[in-house]
Amino acid sequence: MTKIAKMEDNLSKIAGHKVELTIRGDRAFTISSDEMVPDLADKVAAFFGGAAKISASHDEECGSFVYIDV
């Protein structure tokens, strides 16, 4: 299992839904879910404990996306 796959597995457990991790830059990444998960950003924010800037978008057709900048 790759490091990214391990992180996705751990984040999926935290989120309570299967999520994917996309690296956007050195300290920026996106956590996404095919399902719409309104509280995904809150769960991710709790995990990071205020150490990251977090924003989110949700779409019924595409799912939920949480943008994280550390």
PDB file of N, H, CA, C and O in Angstrom:
ATOM      1  N   MET A   1       0.853  -1.181   0.000  1.00  0.00           N
ATOM      2  CA  MET A   1       0.000   0.000   0.000  1.00  0.00           C
ATOM      3  C   MET A   1       0.898   1.243   0.000  1.00  0.00           C
ATOM      4  O   MET A   1       1.848   1.329   0.778  1.00  0.00           O
ATOM      5  N   THR A   2       0.591   2.196  -0.871  1.00  0.00           N
ATOM      6  H   THR A   2      -0.181   2.127  -1.503  1.00  0.00           H
ATOM      7  CA  THR A   2       1.383   3.424  -0.954  1.00  0.00           C
ATOM      8  C   THR A   2       1.068   4.340   0.227  1.00  0.00           C
ATOM      9  O   THR A   2       0.082   4.134   0.935  1.00  0.00           O
ATOM     10  N   LYS A   3       1.906   5.346   0.432  1.00  0.00           N
ATOM     11  H   LYS A   3       2.707   5.513  -0.143  1.00  0.00           H
ATOM     12  CA  LYS A   3       1.671   6.305   1.510  1.00  0.00           C
ATOM     13  C   LYS A   3       0.360   7.056   1.293  1.00  0.00           C
ATOM     14  O   LYS A   3      -0.379   7.312   2.244  1.00  0.00           O
ATOM     15  N   ILE A   4       0.075   7.407   0.046  1.00  0.00           N
ATOM     16  H   ILE A   4       0.675   7.200  -0.726  1.00  0.00           H
ATOM     17  CA  ILE A   4      -1.171   8.114  -0.242  1.00  0.00           C
ATOM     18  C   ILE A   4      -2.363   7.221   0.046  1.00  0.00           C
ATOM     19  O   ILE A   4      -3.358   7.683   0.604  1.00  0.00           O
ATOM     20  N   ALA A   5      -2.283   5.954  -0.321  1.00  0.00           N
ATOM     21  H   ALA A   5      -1.474   5.578  -0.774  1.00  0.00           H
ATOM     22  CA  ALA A   5      -3.375   5.017  -0.048  1.00  0.00           C
ATOM     23  C   ALA A   5      -3.598   4.860   1.453  1.00  0.00           C
ATOM     24  O   ALA A   5      -4.740   4.764   1.904  1.00  0.00           O
ATOM     25  N   LYS A   6      -2.517   4.835   2.227  1.00  0.00           N
ATOM     26  H   LYS A   6      -1.590   4.913   1.861  1.00  0.00           H
ATOM     27  CA  LYS A   6      -2.636   4.747   3.685  1.00  0.00           C
ATOM     28  C   LYS A   6      -3.303   5.999   4.247  1.00  0.00           C
ATOM     29  O   LYS A   6      -4.151   5.914   5.134  1.00  0.00           O
ATOM     30  N   MET A   7      -2.909   7.172   3.719  1.00  0.00           N
ATOM     31  H   MET A   7      -2.219   7.241   2.998  1.00  0.00           H
ATOM     32  CA  MET A   7      -3.515   8.417   4.171  1.00  0.00           C
ATOM     33  C   MET A   7      -4.998   8.453   3.811  1.00  0.00           C
ATOM     34  O   MET A   7      -5.823   8.887   4.614  1.00  0.00           O
ATOM     35  N   GLU A   8      -5.338   7.995   2.602  1.00  0.00           N
ATOM     36  H   GLU A   8      -4.667   7.642   1.949  1.00  0.00           H
ATOM     37  CA  GLU A   8      -6.744   7.952   2.194  1.00  0.00           C
ATOM     38  C   GLU A   8      -7.541   7.040   3.115  1.00  0.00           C
ATOM     39  O   GLU A   8      -8.667   7.361   3.495  1.00  0.00           O
ATOM     40  N   ASP A   9      -6.960   5.912   3.468  1.00  0.00           N
ATOM     41  H   ASP A   9      -6.045   5.651   3.159  1.00  0.00           H
ATOM     42  CA  ASP A   9      -7.627   4.972   4.373  1.00  0.00           C
ATOM     43  C   ASP A   9      -7.867   5.609   5.734  1.00  0.00           C
ATOM     44  O   ASP A   9      -8.965   5.507   6.281  1.00  0.00           O
ATOM     45  N   ASN A  10      -6.846   6.268   6.288  1.00  0.00           N
ATOM     46  H   ASN A  10      -5.954   6.351   5.843  1.00  0.00           H
ATOM     47  CA  ASN A  10      -6.986   6.926   7.594  1.00  0.00           C
ATOM     48  C   ASN A  10      -7.996   8.065   7.536  1.00  0.00           C
ATOM     49  O   ASN A  10      -8.829   8.200   8.433  1.00  0.00           O
ATOM     50  N   LEU A  11      -7.930   8.886   6.488  1.00  0.00           N
ATOM     51  H   LEU A  11      -7.254   8.776   5.760  1.00  0.00           H
ATOM     52  CA  LEU A  11      -8.870   9.996   6.354  1.00  0.00           C
ATOM     53  C   LEU A  11     -10.299   9.495   6.138  1.00  0.00           C
ATOM     54  O   LEU A  11     -11.251  10.129   6.593  1.00  0.00           O
ATOM     55  N   SER A  12     -10.454   8.377   5.456  1.00  0.00           N
ATOM     56  H   SER A  12      -9.681   7.862   5.086  1.00  0.00           H
ATOM     57  CA  SER A  12     -11.783   7.787   5.264  1.00  0.00           C
ATOM     58  C   SER A  12     -12.377   7.364   6.600  1.00  0.00           C
ATOM     59  O   SER A  12     -13.579   7.513   6.823  1.00  0.00           O
ATOM     60  N   LYS A  13     -11.548   6.843   7.480  1.00  0.00           N
ATOM     61  H   LYS A  13     -10.572   6.722   7.299  1.00  0.00           H
ATOM     62  CA  LYS A  13     -12.015   6.455   8.809  1.00  0.00           C
ATOM     63  C   LYS A  13     -12.452   7.687   9.597  1.00  0.00           C
ATOM     64  O   LYS A  13     -13.473   7.656  10.285  1.00  0.00           O
ATOM     65  N   ILE A  14     -11.685   8.765   9.499  1.00  0.00           N
ATOM     66  H   ILE A  14     -10.856   8.790   8.941  1.00  0.00           H
ATOM     67  CA  ILE A  14     -12.027  10.004  10.198  1.00  0.00           C
ATOM     68  C   ILE A  14     -13.320  10.594   9.651  1.00  0.00           C
ATOM     69  O   ILE A  14     -14.178  11.049  10.407  1.00  0.00           O
ATOM     70  N   ALA A  15     -13.446  10.579   8.328  1.00  0.00           N
ATOM     71  H   ALA A  15     -12.749  10.209   7.714  1.00  0.00           H
ATOM     72  CA  ALA A  15     -14.605  11.177   7.670  1.00  0.00           C
ATOM     73  C   ALA A  15     -15.861  10.326   7.776  1.00  0.00           C
ATOM     74  O   ALA A  15     -16.976  10.841   7.702  1.00  0.00           O
ATOM     75  N   GLY A  16     -15.676   9.030   7.948  1.00  0.00           N
ATOM     76  H   GLY A  16     -14.769   8.612   8.009  1.00  0.00           H
ATOM     77  CA  GLY A  16     -16.825   8.132   7.972  1.00  0.00           C
ATOM     78  C   GLY A  16     -17.350   7.826   6.579  1.00  0.00           C
ATOM     79  O   GLY A  16     -18.436   7.265   6.432  1.00  0.00           O
ATOM     80  N   HIS A  17     -16.584   8.190   5.553  1.00  0.00           N
ATOM     81  H   HIS A  17     -15.702   8.646   5.672  1.00  0.00           H
ATOM     82  CA  HIS A  17     -16.922   7.957   4.150  1.00  0.00           C
ATOM     83  C   HIS A  17     -15.626   7.716   3.387  1.00  0.00           C
ATOM     84  O   HIS A  17     -14.562   8.176   3.803  1.00  0.00           O
ATOM     85  N   LYS A  18     -15.714   6.999   2.278  1.00  0.00           N
ATOM     86  H   LYS A  18     -16.578   6.626   1.941  1.00  0.00           H
ATOM     87  CA  LYS A  18     -14.530   6.793   1.447  1.00  0.00           C
ATOM     88  C   LYS A  18     -14.137   8.123   0.811  1.00  0.00           C
ATOM     89  O   LYS A  18     -14.964   8.791   0.189  1.00  0.00           O
ATOM     90  N   VAL A  19     -12.875   8.500   0.972  1.00  0.00           N
ATOM     91  H   VAL A  19     -12.204   7.957   1.477  1.00  0.00           H
ATOM     92  CA  VAL A  19     -12.377   9.738   0.392  1.00  0.00           C
ATOM     93  C   VAL A  19     -11.124   9.469  -0.435  1.00  0.00           C
ATOM     94  O   VAL A  19     -10.438   8.462  -0.259  1.00  0.00           O
ATOM     95  N   GLU A  20     -10.852  10.397  -1.333  1.00  0.00           N
ATOM     96  H   GLU A  20     -11.409  11.215  -1.476  1.00  0.00           H
ATOM     97  CA  GLU A  20      -9.633  10.362  -2.134  1.00  0.00           C
ATOM     98  C   GLU A  20      -8.796  11.586  -1.779  1.00  0.00           C
ATOM     99  O   GLU A  20      -9.336  12.632  -1.418  1.00  0.00           O
ATOM    100  N   LEU A  21      -7.498  11.454  -1.882  1.00  0.00           N
ATOM    101  H   LEU A  21      -7.059  10.604  -2.175  1.00  0.00           H
ATOM    102  CA  LEU A  21      -6.572  12.536  -1.576  1.00  0.00           C
ATOM    103  C   LEU A  21      -5.872  12.949  -2.860  1.00  0.00           C
ATOM    104  O   LEU A  21      -5.306  12.114  -3.566  1.00  0.00           O
ATOM    105  N   THR A  22      -5.913  14.239  -3.156  1.00  0.00           N
ATOM    106  H   THR A  22      -6.373  14.917  -2.583  1.00  0.00           H
ATOM    107  CA  THR A  22      -5.219  14.787  -4.323  1.00  0.00           C
ATOM    108  C   THR A  22      -4.225  15.829  -3.835  1.00  0.00           C
ATOM    109  O   THR A  22      -4.594  16.766  -3.126  1.00  0.00           O
ATOM    110  N   ILE A  23      -2.977  15.664  -4.214  1.00  0.00           N
ATOM    111  H   ILE A  23      -2.677  14.903  -4.789  1.00  0.00           H
ATOM    112  CA  ILE A  23      -1.945  16.630  -3.829  1.00  0.00           C
ATOM    113  C   ILE A  23      -1.917  17.733  -4.883  1.00  0.00           C
ATOM    114  O   ILE A  23      -1.709  17.471  -6.067  1.00  0.00           O
ATOM    115  N   ARG A  24      -2.131  18.984  -4.429  1.00  0.00           N
ATOM    116  H   ARG A  24      -2.300  19.197  -3.467  1.00  0.00           H
ATOM    117  CA  ARG A  24      -2.164  20.132  -5.339  1.00  0.00           C
ATOM    118  C   ARG A  24      -0.871  20.924  -5.320  1.00  0.00           C
ATOM    119  O   ARG A  24      -0.622  21.708  -6.236  1.00  0.00           O
ATOM    120  N   GLY A  25      -0.051  20.743  -4.315  1.00  0.00           N
ATOM    121  H   GLY A  25      -0.253  20.105  -3.572  1.00  0.00           H
ATOM    122  CA  GLY A  25       1.204  21.483  -4.185  1.00  0.00           C
ATOM    123  C   GLY A  25       1.964  20.995  -2.982  1.00  0.00           C
ATOM    124  O   GLY A  25       1.581  20.010  -2.351  1.00  0.00           O
ATOM    125  N   ASP A  26       3.049  21.687  -2.658  1.00  0.00           N
ATOM    126  H   ASP A  26       3.360  22.487  -3.171  1.00  0.00           H
ATOM    127  CA  ASP A  26       3.897  21.272  -1.540  1.00  0.00           C
ATOM    128  C   ASP A  26       3.130  21.190  -0.222  1.00  0.00           C
ATOM    129  O   ASP A  26       3.358  20.282   0.577  1.00  0.00           O
ATOM    130  N   ARG A  27       2.228  22.129   0.000  1.00  0.00           N
ATOM    131  H   ARG A  27       2.043  22.867  -0.650  1.00  0.00           H
ATOM    132  CA  ARG A  27       1.480  22.160   1.259  1.00  0.00           C
ATOM    133  C   ARG A  27      -0.003  22.372   1.013  1.00  0.00           C
ATOM    134  O   ARG A  27      -0.702  22.970   1.832  1.00  0.00           O
ATOM    135  N   ALA A  28      -0.476  21.874  -0.128  1.00  0.00           N
ATOM    136  H   ALA A  28       0.092  21.389  -0.792  1.00  0.00           H
ATOM    137  CA  ALA A  28      -1.886  22.043  -0.485  1.00  0.00           C
ATOM    138  C   ALA A  28      -2.428  20.735  -1.060  1.00  0.00           C
ATOM    139  O   ALA A  28      -1.798  20.108  -1.912  1.00  0.00           O
ATOM    140  N   PHE A  29      -3.585  20.344  -0.590  1.00  0.00           N
ATOM    141  H   PHE A  29      -4.097  20.853   0.101  1.00  0.00           H
ATOM    142  CA  PHE A  29      -4.193  19.136  -1.117  1.00  0.00           C
ATOM    143  C   PHE A  29      -5.711  19.198  -0.985  1.00  0.00           C
ATOM    144  O   PHE A  29      -6.258  20.068  -0.307  1.00  0.00           O
ATOM    145  N   THR A  30      -6.371  18.262  -1.643  1.00  0.00           N
ATOM    146  H   THR A  30      -5.926  17.556  -2.193  1.00  0.00           H
ATOM    147  CA  THR A  30      -7.830  18.184  -1.647  1.00  0.00           C
ATOM    148  C   THR A  30      -8.253  16.805  -1.192  1.00  0.00           C
ATOM    149  O   THR A  30      -7.687  15.796  -1.613  1.00  0.00           O
ATOM    150  N   ILE A  31      -9.249  16.773  -0.332  1.00  0.00           N
ATOM    151  H   ILE A  31      -9.709  17.593   0.009  1.00  0.00           H
ATOM    152  CA  ILE A  31      -9.886  15.520   0.060  1.00  0.00           C
ATOM    153  C   ILE A  31     -11.264  15.540  -0.585  1.00  0.00           C
ATOM    154  O   ILE A  31     -12.023  16.493  -0.410  1.00  0.00           O
ATOM    155  N   SER A  32     -11.585  14.495  -1.323  1.00  0.00           N
ATOM    156  H   SER A  32     -10.969  13.720  -1.465  1.00  0.00           H
ATOM    157  CA  SER A  32     -12.871  14.473  -2.021  1.00  0.00           C
ATOM    158  C   SER A  32     -13.603  13.161  -1.783  1.00  0.00           C
ATOM    159  O   SER A  32     -13.008  12.127  -1.479  1.00  0.00           O
ATOM    160  N   SER A  33     -14.912  13.247  -1.934  1.00  0.00           N
ATOM    161  H   SER A  33     -15.395  14.087  -2.182  1.00  0.00           H
ATOM    162  CA  SER A  33     -15.782  12.089  -1.789  1.00  0.00           C
ATOM    163  C   SER A  33     -16.773  12.104  -2.937  1.00  0.00           C
ATOM    164  O   SER A  33     -17.265  13.166  -3.318  1.00  0.00           O
ATOM    165  N   ASP A  34     -17.069  10.943  -3.490  1.00  0.00           N
ATOM    166  H   ASP A  34     -16.669  10.081  -3.180  1.00  0.00           H
ATOM    167  CA  ASP A  34     -18.070  10.859  -4.559  1.00  0.00           C
ATOM    168  C   ASP A  34     -19.460  11.172  -4.028  1.00  0.00           C
ATOM    169  O   ASP A  34     -20.349  11.554  -4.788  1.00  0.00           O
ATOM    170  N   GLU A  35     -19.646  11.010  -2.737  1.00  0.00           N
ATOM    171  H   GLU A  35     -18.923  10.699  -2.119  1.00  0.00           H
ATOM    172  CA  GLU A  35     -20.932  11.304  -2.092  1.00  0.00           C
ATOM    173  C   GLU A  35     -20.923  12.736  -1.571  1.00  0.00           C
ATOM    174  O   GLU A  35     -19.861  13.295  -1.299  1.00  0.00           O
ATOM    175  N   MET A  36     -22.092  13.321  -1.435  1.00  0.00           N
ATOM    176  H   MET A  36     -22.955  12.867  -1.656  1.00  0.00           H
ATOM    177  CA  MET A  36     -22.188  14.631  -0.805  1.00  0.00           C
ATOM    178  C   MET A  36     -22.159  14.421   0.703  1.00  0.00           C
ATOM    179  O   MET A  36     -23.046  13.776   1.261  1.00  0.00           O
ATOM    180  N   VAL A  37     -21.142  14.965   1.360  1.00  0.00           N
ATOM    181  H   VAL A  37     -20.421  15.489   0.906  1.00  0.00           H
ATOM    182  CA  VAL A  37     -20.937  14.796   2.798  1.00  0.00           C
ATOM    183  C   VAL A  37     -20.846  16.194   3.412  1.00  0.00           C
ATOM    184  O   VAL A  37     -19.752  16.749   3.508  1.00  0.00           O
ATOM    185  N   PRO A  38     -21.979  16.772   3.831  1.00  0.00           N
ATOM    186  CA  PRO A  38     -21.995  18.155   4.320  1.00  0.00           C
ATOM    187  C   PRO A  38     -21.039  18.442   5.475  1.00  0.00           C
ATOM    188  O   PRO A  38     -20.533  19.559   5.583  1.00  0.00           O
ATOM    189  N   ASP A  39     -20.781  17.464   6.337  1.00  0.00           N
ATOM    190  H   ASP A  39     -21.192  16.556   6.249  1.00  0.00           H
ATOM    191  CA  ASP A  39     -19.917  17.713   7.500  1.00  0.00           C
ATOM    192  C   ASP A  39     -18.464  17.274   7.282  1.00  0.00           C
ATOM    193  O   ASP A  39     -17.689  17.211   8.236  1.00  0.00           O
ATOM    194  N   LEU A  40     -18.096  16.976   6.051  1.00  0.00           N
ATOM    195  H   LEU A  40     -18.726  17.027   5.275  1.00  0.00           H
ATOM    196  CA  LEU A  40     -16.731  16.518   5.770  1.00  0.00           C
ATOM    197  C   LEU A  40     -15.698  17.568   6.167  1.00  0.00           C
ATOM    198  O   LEU A  40     -14.683  17.234   6.779  1.00  0.00           O
ATOM    199  N   ALA A  41     -15.944  18.830   5.828  1.00  0.00           N
ATOM    200  H   ALA A  41     -16.768  19.101   5.331  1.00  0.00           H
ATOM    201  CA  ALA A  41     -14.985  19.887   6.172  1.00  0.00           C
ATOM    202  C   ALA A  41     -14.829  20.024   7.687  1.00  0.00           C
ATOM    203  O   ALA A  41     -13.722  20.244   8.179  1.00  0.00           O
ATOM    204  N   ASP A  42     -15.928  19.896   8.425  1.00  0.00           N
ATOM    205  H   ASP A  42     -16.827  19.717   8.026  1.00  0.00           H
ATOM    206  CA  ASP A  42     -15.862  19.991   9.885  1.00  0.00           C
ATOM    207  C   ASP A  42     -15.010  18.868  10.472  1.00  0.00           C
ATOM    208  O   ASP A  42     -14.220  19.093  11.389  1.00  0.00           O
ATOM    209  N   LYS A  43     -15.175  17.663   9.940  1.00  0.00           N
ATOM    210  H   LYS A  43     -15.817  17.480   9.195  1.00  0.00           H
ATOM    211  CA  LYS A  43     -14.396  16.520  10.430  1.00  0.00           C
ATOM    212  C   LYS A  43     -12.916  16.691  10.109  1.00  0.00           C
ATOM    213  O   LYS A  43     -12.058  16.387  10.938  1.00  0.00           O
ATOM    214  N   VAL A  44     -12.618  17.173   8.911  1.00  0.00           N
ATOM    215  H   VAL A  44     -13.315  17.420   8.238  1.00  0.00           H
ATOM    216  CA  VAL A  44     -11.225  17.397   8.516  1.00  0.00           C
ATOM    217  C   VAL A  44     -10.622  18.524   9.358  1.00  0.00           C
ATOM    218  O   VAL A  44      -9.479  18.418   9.804  1.00  0.00           O
ATOM    219  N   ALA A  45     -11.376  19.595   9.578  1.00  0.00           N
ATOM    220  H   ALA A  45     -12.304  19.681   9.216  1.00  0.00           H
ATOM    221  CA  ALA A  45     -10.890  20.710  10.395  1.00  0.00           C
ATOM    222  C   ALA A  45     -10.589  20.246  11.817  1.00  0.00           C
ATOM    223  O   ALA A  45      -9.586  20.651  12.405  1.00  0.00           O
ATOM    224  N   ALA A  46     -11.447  19.405  12.366  1.00  0.00           N
ATOM    225  H   ALA A  46     -12.262  19.076  11.888  1.00  0.00           H
ATOM    226  CA  ALA A  46     -11.209  18.881  13.716  1.00  0.00           C
ATOM    227  C   ALA A  46      -9.925  18.053  13.747  1.00  0.00           C
ATOM    228  O   ALA A  46      -9.168  18.109  14.716  1.00  0.00           O
ATOM    229  N   PHE A  47      -9.687  17.292  12.692  1.00  0.00           N
ATOM    230  H   PHE A  47     -10.302  17.247  11.905  1.00  0.00           H
ATOM    231  CA  PHE A  47      -8.486  16.472  12.612  1.00  0.00           C
ATOM    232  C   PHE A  47      -7.235  17.346  12.617  1.00  0.00           C
ATOM    233  O   PHE A  47      -6.260  17.032  13.301  1.00  0.00           O
ATOM    234  N   PHE A  48      -7.259  18.451  11.852  1.00  0.00           N
ATOM    235  H   PHE A  48      -8.050  18.706  11.296  1.00  0.00           H
ATOM    236  CA  PHE A  48      -6.099  19.332  11.760  1.00  0.00           C
ATOM    237  C   PHE A  48      -6.007  20.301  12.925  1.00  0.00           C
ATOM    238  O   PHE A  48      -4.974  20.948  13.098  1.00  0.00           O
ATOM    239  N   GLY A  49      -7.036  20.420  13.715  1.00  0.00           N
ATOM    240  H   GLY A  49      -7.876  19.895  13.574  1.00  0.00           H
ATOM    241  CA  GLY A  49      -6.998  21.237  14.917  1.00  0.00           C
ATOM    242  C   GLY A  49      -6.628  22.693  14.683  1.00  0.00           C
ATOM    243  O   GLY A  49      -5.928  23.287  15.504  1.00  0.00           O
ATOM    244  N   GLY A  50      -7.076  23.276  13.594  1.00  0.00           N
ATOM    245  H   GLY A  50      -7.645  22.794  12.927  1.00  0.00           H
ATOM    246  CA  GLY A  50      -6.803  24.676  13.314  1.00  0.00           C
ATOM    247  C   GLY A  50      -5.451  24.950  12.690  1.00  0.00           C
ATOM    248  O   GLY A  50      -5.090  26.112  12.499  1.00  0.00           O
ATOM    249  N   ALA A  51      -4.695  23.915  12.369  1.00  0.00           N
ATOM    250  H   ALA A  51      -4.988  22.971  12.524  1.00  0.00           H
ATOM    251  CA  ALA A  51      -3.359  24.096  11.806  1.00  0.00           C
ATOM    252  C   ALA A  51      -3.377  24.267  10.282  1.00  0.00           C
ATOM    253  O   ALA A  51      -2.321  24.367   9.656  1.00  0.00           O
ATOM    254  N   ALA A  52      -4.579  24.300   9.684  1.00  0.00           N
ATOM    255  H   ALA A  52      -5.437  24.219  10.193  1.00  0.00           H
ATOM    256  CA  ALA A  52      -4.679  24.412   8.233  1.00  0.00           C
ATOM    257  C   ALA A  52      -5.836  25.321   7.848  1.00  0.00           C
ATOM    258  O   ALA A  52      -6.817  25.446   8.580  1.00  0.00           O
ATOM    259  N   LYS A  53      -5.704  25.951   6.688  1.00  0.00           N
ATOM    260  H   LYS A  53      -4.907  25.849   6.093  1.00  0.00           H
ATOM    261  CA  LYS A  53      -6.803  26.734   6.124  1.00  0.00           C
ATOM    262  C   LYS A  53      -7.668  25.759   5.313  1.00  0.00           C
ATOM    263  O   LYS A  53      -7.171  25.070   4.423  1.00  0.00           O
ATOM    264  N   ILE A  54      -8.952  25.712   5.630  1.00  0.00           N
ATOM    265  H   ILE A  54      -9.356  26.272   6.354  1.00  0.00           H
ATOM    266  CA  ILE A  54      -9.836  24.722   5.020  1.00  0.00           C
ATOM    267  C   ILE A  54     -11.053  25.406   4.423  1.00  0.00           C
ATOM    268  O   ILE A  54     -11.679  26.260   5.052  1.00  0.00           O
ATOM    269  N   SER A  55     -11.376  25.013   3.194  1.00  0.00           N
ATOM    270  H   SER A  55     -10.868  24.320   2.684  1.00  0.00           H
ATOM    271  CA  SER A  55     -12.611  25.456   2.560  1.00  0.00           C
ATOM    272  C   SER A  55     -13.238  24.239   1.881  1.00  0.00           C
ATOM    273  O   SER A  55     -12.565  23.235   1.647  1.00  0.00           O
ATOM    274  N   ALA A  56     -14.524  24.335   1.570  1.00  0.00           N
ATOM    275  H   ALA A  56     -15.071  25.150   1.761  1.00  0.00           H
ATOM    276  CA  ALA A  56     -15.212  23.173   1.014  1.00  0.00           C
ATOM    277  C   ALA A  56     -16.246  23.583  -0.015  1.00  0.00           C
ATOM    278  O   ALA A  56     -16.732  24.714  -0.026  1.00  0.00           O
ATOM    279  N   SER A  57     -16.569  22.632  -0.878  1.00  0.00           N
ATOM    280  H   SER A  57     -16.174  21.714  -0.869  1.00  0.00           H
ATOM    281  CA  SER A  57     -17.685  22.794  -1.805  1.00  0.00           C
ATOM    282  C   SER A  57     -18.393  21.451  -1.913  1.00  0.00           C
ATOM    283  O   SER A  57     -17.786  20.391  -1.763  1.00  0.00           O
ATOM    284  N   HIS A  58     -19.680  21.524  -2.175  1.00  0.00           N
ATOM    285  H   HIS A  58     -20.174  22.386  -2.297  1.00  0.00           H
ATOM    286  CA  HIS A  58     -20.493  20.314  -2.260  1.00  0.00           C
ATOM    287  C   HIS A  58     -21.376  20.410  -3.497  1.00  0.00           C
ATOM    288  O   HIS A  58     -21.882  21.481  -3.833  1.00  0.00           O
ATOM    289  N   ASP A  59     -21.551  19.284  -4.165  1.00  0.00           N
ATOM    290  H   ASP A  59     -21.140  18.415  -3.893  1.00  0.00           H
ATOM    291  CA  ASP A  59     -22.368  19.228  -5.357  1.00  0.00           C
ATOM    292  C   ASP A  59     -23.071  17.875  -5.375  1.00  0.00           C
ATOM    293  O   ASP A  59     -22.429  16.841  -5.194  1.00  0.00           O
ATOM    294  N   GLU A  60     -24.369  17.874  -5.589  1.00  0.00           N
ATOM    295  H   GLU A  60     -24.891  18.714  -5.736  1.00  0.00           H
ATOM    296  CA  GLU A  60     -25.119  16.617  -5.564  1.00  0.00           C
ATOM    297  C   GLU A  60     -24.642  15.632  -6.629  1.00  0.00           C
ATOM    298  O   GLU A  60     -24.710  14.421  -6.417  1.00  0.00           O
ATOM    299  N   GLU A  61     -24.164  16.128  -7.763  1.00  0.00           N
ATOM    300  H   GLU A  61     -24.109  17.111  -7.935  1.00  0.00           H
ATOM    301  CA  GLU A  61     -23.720  15.239  -8.834  1.00  0.00           C
ATOM    302  C   GLU A  61     -22.272  14.795  -8.674  1.00  0.00           C
ATOM    303  O   GLU A  61     -21.919  13.674  -9.041  1.00  0.00           O
ATOM    304  N   CYS A  62     -21.431  15.672  -8.125  1.00  0.00           N
ATOM    305  H   CYS A  62     -21.718  16.583  -7.827  1.00  0.00           H
ATOM    306  CA  CYS A  62     -19.995  15.368  -8.050  1.00  0.00           C
ATOM    307  C   CYS A  62     -19.502  14.963  -6.672  1.00  0.00           C
ATOM    308  O   CYS A  62     -18.462  14.314  -6.563  1.00  0.00           O
ATOM    309  N   GLY A  63     -20.223  15.329  -5.615  1.00  0.00           N
ATOM    310  H   GLY A  63     -21.068  15.856  -5.704  1.00  0.00           H
ATOM    311  CA  GLY A  63     -19.815  14.970  -4.267  1.00  0.00           C
ATOM    312  C   GLY A  63     -19.284  16.157  -3.488  1.00  0.00           C
ATOM    313  O   GLY A  63     -19.647  17.303  -3.751  1.00  0.00           O
ATOM    314  N   SER A  64     -18.420  15.869  -2.524  1.00  0.00           N
ATOM    315  H   SER A  64     -18.125  14.938  -2.309  1.00  0.00           H
ATOM    316  CA  SER A  64     -17.860  16.893  -1.629  1.00  0.00           C
ATOM    317  C   SER A  64     -16.362  17.025  -1.843  1.00  0.00           C
ATOM    318  O   SER A  64     -15.662  16.049  -2.114  1.00  0.00           O
ATOM    319  N   PHE A  65     -15.889  18.260  -1.712  1.00  0.00           N
ATOM    320  H   PHE A  65     -16.458  19.053  -1.492  1.00  0.00           H
ATOM    321  CA  PHE A  65     -14.475  18.558  -1.878  1.00  0.00           C
ATOM    322  C   PHE A  65     -14.034  19.456  -0.757  1.00  0.00           C
ATOM    323  O   PHE A  65     -14.672  20.474  -0.487  1.00  0.00           O
ATOM    324  N   VAL A  66     -12.945  19.097  -0.094  1.00  0.00           N
ATOM    325  H   VAL A  66     -12.426  18.270  -0.313  1.00  0.00           H
ATOM    326  CA  VAL A  66     -12.381  19.903   0.987  1.00  0.00           C
ATOM    327  C   VAL A  66     -10.977  20.289   0.558  1.00  0.00           C
ATOM    328  O   VAL A  66     -10.129  19.434   0.301  1.00  0.00           O
ATOM    329  N   TYR A  67     -10.744  21.612   0.483  1.00  0.00           N
ATOM    330  H   TYR A  67     -11.433  22.307   0.692  1.00  0.00           H
ATOM    331  CA  TYR A  67      -9.456  22.145   0.041  1.00  0.00           C
ATOM    332  C   TYR A  67      -8.658  22.541   1.279  1.00  0.00           C
ATOM    333  O   TYR A  67      -9.140  23.295   2.125  1.00  0.00           O
ATOM    334  N   ILE A  68      -7.436  22.027   1.376  1.00  0.00           N
ATOM    335  H   ILE A  68      -7.045  21.414   0.689  1.00  0.00           H
ATOM    336  CA  ILE A  68      -6.625  22.209   2.572  1.00  0.00           C
ATOM    337  C   ILE A  68      -5.282  22.824   2.187  1.00  0.00           C
ATOM    338  O   ILE A  68      -4.597  22.347   1.282  1.00  0.00           O
ATOM    339  N   ASP A  69      -4.927  23.882   2.890  1.00  0.00           N
ATOM    340  H   ASP A  69      -5.483  24.269   3.625  1.00  0.00           H
ATOM    341  CA  ASP A  69      -3.619  24.516   2.742  1.00  0.00           C
ATOM    342  C   ASP A  69      -2.971  24.547   4.118  1.00  0.00           C
ATOM    343  O   ASP A  69      -3.518  25.126   5.056  1.00  0.00           O
ATOM    344  N   VAL A  70      -1.826  23.933   4.234  1.00  0.00           N
ATOM    345  H   VAL A  70      -1.382  23.463   3.471  1.00  0.00           H
ATOM    346  CA  VAL A  70      -1.131  23.818   5.513  1.00  0.00           C
ATOM    347  C   VAL A  70       0.037  24.785   5.544  1.00  0.00           C
ATOM    348  O   VAL A  70       0.759  24.849   6.539  1.00  0.00           O
TER     349      VAL A  70
END
